[in-house]
């Protein structure tokens, strides 16, 4: 069973985009995360459930938050929590803030500039916490609404916005660690899981091309087995199941430490009871392991070359893997699909916006030259021309404004495109550039280039490139 021959041409939103050239043929092994990578969840259901569990825990701790509600479209990946001011901000690749909210309210431009004019968003500063993954959407919802409540009546035990953030973090951590949330999801997967029929053919192609496939997930064995069986088995060839797709399965991996440390590994010797036994030596094909570290994986691989790891968490799956191990990396960002679709639908308007902006640039340059000419020769009589150009620019701005506003709302009405911040790349895009060799919207998109594909990075653009095109 190979890839569907009628599905060999990728739609634009299914592309695999390269920051660094990647020869898939040379990759001996591909490791996959599970949650939001091999298995995609319906965000409004999963994150809504996590939000409600954490909210109820905070109610039990005396917080007046019972009436809070989850809005899956209110926030997006790549935002930054400002723990000093209780804000959520969007920044450019250089760390300059372009949008900011305090609590649930947008901060107007003048106030935003006053606050952040001299502040660069530096992710190494503990003041700032980056939204790396879709799991952060429940956190952003809960944090922002709690800030609004705290500003009105201080929450019990909270003396700063940082205190508030870490209290929300503690509730969400307990929510994700408890078996109750995942038990609810495993009991009703139809509600939570967005099935992908193209995933199994993609994995089968990789195996047929000689790739070793690894599942490396932070989820526990009981949950992993149930969810993988639900999402994968129905698409497998007759007589096989998801276990036949993977050479090695590692659960409770404790990423990112899995990639950075040398924790011990245990073999799951009783898969029904999840009983463990310490393991030494190479990992055995077909076995299930608990914990461990990436060095053990490297020692087990029977082929030369650098593995590829595919995950959705920009820090835990991609940053550390690239920074510590120098593995090749692929980031899964499902938000790309609607964003690219929106951009395609907006293409004619975008071309018109660029044409108008080119005209605006020309008029501004002519206006600047006329003003300088007046300074050089006050008797030149250019005042009328300057006024005429000012009127033309004002009229042009009236045409630009609605197009620019619509362009800034692509992908998310509130925060705009995931990979852009105004006319610049976003801070999220910068992190993706640094740590993800390739990125795409879903793991099954790898079927399009095939396991023999050569993914070439596009030639980077520079501001002066346009000068050579005139």
N, C-alpha and C positions, 0 to 999 in steps of 0.2 A: 504494500500500500504506500504509494508515494504521494507527492504533491498533486493536487488537482490541476491537470493541464489547462483547464479553462480559467485558472486563477493565477496565471503566471505574470500578469502585468499589474504592477502595483499602482493603485490610485495615489495621487499626491500625498494624501494624509496617511498612507501606509508606507511611506518612504523610510529608508534607513539612512540617516544623515551622518556624514563623517567629519569629525574635527581633525582626526589624524588618520592617514591611510591605513587600512586594515585589510590584509590578505587572508580571507577566511580559510583558504585552502591550507595555510600554514598553521592554523590553530588546531592543536591535537585534542583539546578537551574544552567543553563548555559547561560551566557551572551556572545554575539557575537559583534565584530566590523563588519563594512560592507566593506569598501574599502580595497582591498588586503587581505581580510579574507573570508567573505561570497562571495564577488564578487572579482574575480581576473581579473586584467586588463592586456592587452598586453603591456608589459613594454615599448617596443620600440615606441608604439603609444601614450600611456598616457604621459610618461615622455618626449617623444619627443615633444608633443604638449605643455606641461608645459614649456619646455626649450625654445621653439620658442616664446611663449607669453612673458616670462621674458626677453629674449634677445631683443625682439622688444621694450619693455618698457625701457630697458637700452639704446637702440639706440635713443629713444625719449629724453633721458636725456643726450645725447651728447657723449655716448660711441661709439667708432668705432668697433662694434662687429657684424655688420650685416652679415658678412660672416661665423660666427661660426656655427658648425654643431654638432648634438647630436649623440654620439656613445654609444649604450646601453651596449656594452661589454667592454668598457674601464675601468669601475669601478664596485665595488661590495659592498655589505653590510659590515659593520664592520671596514671600514677604518676610519682614524682620520684626520681631518683638523688641521694642525698646523698653527694657525693664526699669529704667530710671524714671521715664515719663509716662509709662502705661500706654504707649502708642503702638500701633502697627504701621509700618512704613514700607514703601516700595522704593528701591534705590537703583541707580544706574550701575554699570560695571565698575565705575570709579568710586562708588559709595555715596553719591550725591542723592539726596532724597527728592523724589518727584511727586509722591503722593503720601499722605499721612492721615490716619484716623486716630482719634482719642476715644476710647470706649467704642460706642457704635456710631459716632458722629465724625464726618469728614472735617479735617482742619483746613480752613481756607488758605489760599495761596500766600497771602501776606503774612499770616501767622506762622505758616509752615516755614517760610523763608526766614523769619525772625528766629525760630527755634533751631533750625538745622543749617543755617548759612555757614557756620564755622565748624560743623560736625561732619565727619566722614564716617559712614557706616563700616566699621572694621569688625569682621566676624571673629577675630581673635580676641576681641574685647568682651569680657563676660557680661557687659551691659546689653549686648545684642545677641539674640537667639534666632537662628535662621529656620525657616519652614522648609524642611527637606523633602517631605513626603506627604501623601494624601492623608496619612494618619494625623497630620497637624491641623486638618480642617476642623475637627471637633475641638481641639485645643484653642484655636483662634476664636471660634464662636463662644466658647465658655469664658475665655479670658476677657474678651472685649465687653461682653455683657456684664461680667462681674465687675470690671472697672467702672462701668456706668453706675452700678449699684453702690460700689465703694465710695465713689465721689460724693454721692448723696448722703449715705450713712455708712461710716466705716465698718467693714466686716470684722467679725470677732477674730482677734489674734493677728490681724494684718496691720502692719505699720508702714509698709511701702508697697509699691507696685511689684517689686521683685518678690516680696513675700507672697503677694497674690498669685503671681505666676507660678511659683514653686508649690503653692497649695493646690492649684489646678493641676500641675504636673503630677503631684503625688496622687491625686484622685484618679487621673487618667492612667497612671502606671498601675495602680491597684486594679483598675478596670480591666486592663489588658492582661494582667497576670492572673486574675481570678478565672476559674474554669467556667463561671456562670455565663459570661459574655460569649465565649467561644462555643459553649454548649448550646446556647440559643441559636447561634449561627449554624452549627453543624446539624441541629435538629430541623432547621427550615432553610436549607441551602437555596431552594428555588427563589426565596425572597431576596437573598443577599448576593448570589453569584451571577455574573454576566458571562455566560458560556462562550467559548471561542472554538468553533469547529475546525479552524485552520491550524491550531496548535499542534495536534498529534501528527498530521502530515509533515509539518516543519521538523519536528523532532525525529521522525522516522527518516527523513532525508538526511539529517545530520548523522544518524547512526549508520545509514547506508554508505555515507561518505567516509566512514571510519572514525568519526568523532566519539570520544568517551563523554558521556553525559553524566553530570552530577547534580543532585538536588541538595542545596545547602540553605537551610531555613532556620529561623529562630523559633518557629512554632514547635510545639511538642509532638511526639510521635502519634499520640491518639488523634489529635486534631488533624495533623498532616495526612494520616492514612485515610481518614473519613473524607476530607475535602478533596484530596487528589483522586480518590475513587469516584467521587461524585462528578468532578469536573472533567476527568480525563478518560475513564474506562469506557464510557459510551462511544467514544470516537476511535478506540483502538481496534486493530484487526481481530477477527474472531479468534477466541482462544487465548487472547493476551490481555494484559491490563497495564496500568501505569508503571508498575514495578519493572516490567520488561523494557521500559524505555531508558532506565537509568542504571548505570553501572554501580554507583554508590549513592546512598541516601544518608545525609547527615542532618539530624534534627537538634533542636535546642542548641544551635551553634554559637549563640552568644556573640553575634556580630555587633560591633566591629572588632571586638577582641579576637574573634576567630582568625582574622587576617593579620593582627598585629602582635599577638602573644603566642605562647606555646602551651596552652591548656591541655590537660590529659583528655583522652578519648575513651569512650565506653561503647561496647557493642550491645545492642538490644537483643538479648538471647531469648526472651519470651515476648513476642510481639503482641500477644493478647493482654498480658499483664504489665508490659513495659519494663520488664526486669533487665537490669544492666550488669555487665561484667567488664572489668578493665581490659583494655586491648593493647597489645604491643605488635609492632611490625606493620607490614603493608596492609592497606585496607582491601578487603575481599569483595569481589564483584558480587552484586546481589544482596549484600548485607546492609543493615541499618545501623547507624552509629549515632551516639549522643555526645555533643560537645566536640572537643578536639581543636585542631588548628590547621591552617592552610599549608604549613610545611609538610604535614603528613600527606596531604593530597598531592603535593608536588612530588614527594618521594614515591608515591604509588603509581603515578602516571607512567605508562610504558612507552611513551613517545617523546621525542625531543620537541622543543617549541614551547611557547608561552600560552597558558590557558586564557580563555575569555570568560569573564564573569558578567552575568546579566542580572540586573536588579533595579528596583525602583527608588531606593533610598540614596540620595545624592551623597550623603556622608558615609553611612554604614555599609553600603554596597559598592560604591564607586570611588569615593575619595580615598578611603583607607586602602582599598585594594590596589589602586594605582600608586598611591604615595609610598606604601610600605613594600609591596611585593612586585610592583611594576607589571602586574598582570594586565592584559588588555581588558577593556571595560566597555559595557554597553548599558546605557541608562534607559529605563522604560518610563515614559511620561505620557500617560493617556490623554492629558489635556491638549496635546498637540493636535489630535484629530479634529475637534470642533474649531480650534484656532486656525488651522490650515484651511478648513472648509470655509470659515468666515472670510479669510483673506482672499480665497479664490473668488467668492461671491462679490467681494469688494474691489476686485482688481481694476475694473474700469474707472471706478471712483478714485482709486489710488493713483492711477496714471494721470487723471485730471488734477489731482492734488499735487503731484510732482511737477506737472507742467506749470501750474499756477505758482508754485514755490520758486521755480526757475525764473519765471517772470518777475516775481517779487524781488529775488536776489539781484536781478539786472536793474530794476527800478531803484532799489536802495543804493546800488553802486553809483548809478548816474546822479542820484540826489546827493550823495556824499561828495562826488567830484564837483558838482555845481556849488555846493557850500564852500568847499575848499577854494574854488575859483573866486568866490566873493571875498574870502579872506585875503587872498593874494591881491585882488584888484577890486576894491569896494565900488568903483565906478563902472564895473562891467555890466551892471543892470540885469543880473540873473535871478532877481527875487521872484519874478513872475513864473519862471520855469521851475524854481524850487517849490513854489506853492502848487503849481499844476501837478508835479510829481507826487507831492504829499496827498493831494486829492485822489490821484490814481491809486496810490498805495492803500488809502483808506477804503476805497471801493473794492480793491483786490482782497483786503483782509475780510471784508464781509462775505466774499465768496469762499475764502479759504477756511474760515472758522467752522462752519458745519461739517465740512469734509474732514478737517483735522480732528474734530471731536469724535466723529464716527470712527475714524481710524484708531483713535486712542482707546476705544471701547471694544475692539475686536477681542474675542476670547472670553473676556469678563467685563460686564458693564461697569463695574465699580473700579477695578484695578488695571484693566487693559490687558494687552498680550503678555503671555508668560515670558517670552524671550526678549521683549523690548520694554524700555522705559523712556517714554517720549520718543525722541529721534535717535536715542542711543540703545545699545544692548542693555538688558537688565542685569542686575547682580546675579540672578539665577543663571542667565545665559553665560556669564563669565565663569561661574562654577562648573557648568556643564562643559565649557571649552577646556578648562584646566584638567578635568578629571575623567571625563567620558570620551573614549576614543570615538564611539558612535552613539547615536541616540535615536530612538524611534518610539512610536506610540504603544506598541504591544510586541511581545516576544515572537508571536507567529509571523510578524513582518519579515523575519530573517529568511522565510521561505522564498522571497522574491529574488534576492541576489544569489540564492542557493549556497550550500556549504563550500562551493568552489569560487564564490564571488570575490571580486577585488573592489573594495569600497575606497574610492579615492576622495581625499579631502578637496574641497573647492579651493581655488586660489583665493587667498585672503584679499579683501579690498582695503585700500588705504585712501585717506582723504584726497591725496594728490593724483590718484588714478584718473580722475575725470579730466585732468589737465591734458593728459596724453590722448584723450578721445575727442578733443575738439578740433 
